[in-house]
């Protein structure tokens, strides 16, 4: 698959799985090696579907889901990171899948890491993209930013800008997610706009990353859980692990990924130079990075 060419978002129809540990909104797309896709914070199954655009449907059976507190998956009784990891294992049970690759991003990291620790026989390979690996607290947001992302008028304005001023929207998004120089930012925006797949991803991501009424419970819980992390016991992970990180990520400190890569036995680190938090999807070297991720998840996937 040429990851630089236009690819439409995977069509999915979500349903509620009644697992042994409670309901989970999920969908399965594709016909290859099973891979669980764990979205960030905020997020939901729609964000997981965006992440899964890089997974060729003829090589990967992507297991999309909403983590507890997001969209159709209630938070009730599944608040802790370990409970969320166990819930993923319960979903695999429900789907009669013995082992799967795990592909996490950002706030999906802790649950993915703990799944590999608590259920080592279920994880064939782990890809952690700019993933939380130890105690993390979100930076302070000014009032204008909070209003933009947490109120209905603010969200309406974001949609309007995305539809009518995509360059401004993408510039603001990349500026907020990375420490790029003005020249780097201008070049990155130009390249994203020129690539339909990157452009569409950047424009579609925004609505999935808003802590609105359908995601607020999950987002607030995530922040509480991440701040309270003492150890995810990464040294106990036995699954082959690939850690991906943009070196100019201002959303998640790159030290989170270098810590994971140095702590997990045998882990590989793929650093994308001057990459933002969206590096795997928007970086100039994204196609090669995505191909490596897909190979990593599928060569051990059966």
N, C-alpha and C positions, 0 to 999 in steps of 0.2 A: 504493500500500500504506500502510495506517495503522500506523506503527511503534509506536504506543502500545497497540495491541491485542495480544492473546496470539498468539504464533506458536510452533508447535512447532519443535524443533530439526530442521534439515534431515536427512532420512534419507540416509545415504550408505553405500555398500559400498566399502571401500578395497581396492585391489589394488596389486601391485608392478609398476611400469613398469621395464623393463630399458632404460634410456637409454644413450646413447653414453658417458656418464660414470658409469654404475653405477646400482644400483637405487634407486627412490624410491617410498615409499608415497604413494598419491594417490587421489583420487576427483574426479569431475566431476559437479556438481549444477546443474540449471537449463538454460535454453534461450535465453539472450540473449547479450549482449556478453561475451567471455571476460575473466575477472578472476582473477589469481593471488592467493591469500590466504596471507600469510606470518605465522605465529603467533609469539608472544613466547617468553620464556625464564623458566621451563621452558614446555613446551607440547607440541604434537603435532597430528596431523590432527583430533583431537577438539576442541582449542582453536580450530583454523581453522574447524571447523563452527559453533562458537558465534559466532565473529566474523561468519561468513557469514549469520547469521540476519537481519542488516539488509539483505541483498541480495535483492531480489525475484526469485524463480526464473524469472519470465516475462520479466525484463529482463536478468538476469545469468546467465551460465554460470560458476559458481564453481569454480575449480580449487583444490581443497584438497590440502594435502600435509603430511607430516612432514619438517621440516628434518633434516639429518644428525645422528645421535646420539639422535634421538627416535623412540620406538615402532618402526615397521617400516622406518625408513630408517637403514642403518648409517652410522657416522661415517667408516669406512675411506676414507682418501684424499680426503676432502671437508671437511677441518677449517677451512681458511681462509675468510674472508668472500668472497673472489673465487671460490674453488672452489664455494661454495654458490650464488653468483649464477650462475655458469656452469651449474651443475646445473639451476637453474630454466629456463634457456634450453634445455638439453638435454631437459627434460621437455616444453617447448612443441614442440620438434622432434618428439618421440615422439608427441605428440597432434596433429601437423600443424596447429598454430596459429601463424600468422605474427606477430600482434601481440596484446597483451593489456593490460588495465589491471592495476595492481599495488596491492594493499591490504595494508599492513603495520601491525603493532602492536608497540611496545616493542622487544624483542630481535630481531624480524623486520626492523627498520629497516635495519641495515647491509647485509644481503643485497639488500633491495629497492633501496636507493640505488645499490649497486654494479651491480646488474642494469641500472639505467637509464644508468649511466656506460659499462659495458662492452658493452652490447647495446642501444644507443639505438633501433635500428630495431624492436625487439621490444616496446617499452613505449609504449602509447598514452596513458596517464595514470598518475599516481602519487599515492596517498593514503597519507600517513605519519601514523599516529595515535600520539602520545606515543612517538616512535621514537628509538632511540639513533642519534645522528648524528656523535658524536666520542667520544674516549676516555671510558670509563665503568667505574667499579668499584662493585660492590654494597656497600651499607652493612653494618655489622657486625650479625649476628644473635645474640641472646642464646641461651644453651643451651636454654632452654625452647622458644623458637621453632624452633630446629633440630630438637629432638626431635619437636615436633608435626608438622613438615612432612616429615621424612626417615625416620621410623621407622614400622613397620607399626601399632603401638599408637596412635601419634599420628594416623595417617591414619584409623584406625578411629574414634577419638574425633571427628575433624573430620566424618566422615560422619554420626555419631550426632547431633552438634549441628545439622548442616544439616537432618537429617530431623525432629528433634523440637523444636529451638529456632531456627527460621529467623531470627527477629529478632536474636537474639544473634549468630548466624553472620554475618549481613549487616552488623551494626554493627561487628563486629571486622574484617571484610574492608575496609569503607570507611575505618575508622579507620587501618588499616595502610597504605592506599593513598593517603591524602590528609591534608593539614594543615587540618582543619576545626575550627571552634570546637565546643564541646559542643552549642550550639544548632543550628548548621548540620548537625552529624552527626545529631542527633535528627530534624530535618526531612527530611533526605535519606533516612534509613532508613524513615521513614513513607511517603514518596513511592515508594520502591522497592518496599516491601511492598504498596502499593496498586495497583501496575501489574504485571499477571501476566508480561509479557514481561521487564521489568527484574528482577523477583523471580526468575524462572526462570533468567535469565542469571547473576545473582549467585550463586545456589546451585549452578549447574552448573559454574561456572568453577573452583572450588576443586580438584577432583580432577585437572584438567588442568594445574594449576600446581604440582604437587608433584614435586620432583626424586627420584622413586623409581627403582627399578632399571631401569625402561624408559625413563627420561628423563635419568638422571644423567650419562651420557657427553656428551649434547648440551649439557646445562646447564653442566657444567664447562668444556667447550670454548668455549661462548659467552662465559663470563666471562673466559677467557684471551684470546680474540680481541678482545673489547671493550676490555679494559684496554690492549691493544697498539696500538689504532688511533692512527695519526698523522694521516692525512687520508683521507676517503672521496671526495675530489675532487668535492664537491657542486657546485662552480661549473661542472662540465662537464655537468650534467644538462640535457637539452633538453626532456624531456617536461613537459607541464603538471603542476604539482605542487600539491597541497593538503596543508598541515600542520595537524593537529588537536592541540590541547593543553589540558588542564585546568590552570587557573592555581594550583590547590592540590594538585598532584600531588607526593606525597612519595616515590614510587618512582623516577620519572625526573625529574630537575630540569627545570623548564620551559625553562631556558636551552638545553637540548639542541634543543628545537623552534624557539625564536626564532633560534638560530644557523642551523639548516637553512633556515628561511624567509627569512633575510636573505642567505644564501649562494647558494641555488639561484635562477638567473635567473627572474624573473617568478613566483616561488612565492607562493601565498596562505596566510595564516595564519588559522585559525579558532580563537580562544581561547574556552574555556568557563569563565566566571567561577566561581571556587570549585569547579572540577571536580577530581576525584581522577584516579588513573591509569585508572579505569574510566569516565571522563566520557562518552565516546561512547555508552556503553550504559546509564548510570544517572543522568546529569545531568537536571535538570528540562527543559532544552532539547534533550535527546537526539534527540527525533523530528525536529526541524528540522535538526539537525546530520547525522543519518543520511540524511535526504532530500538534503541538499547533497552528501554523499559519494557517494550512488548516482548522482545527476545528473552529478557530476564524472567518475565512472568510466565512465558509459554514453554520454554525449553524444559522446565521442571513441572509443568502444570498438570500432567495426567496422573 
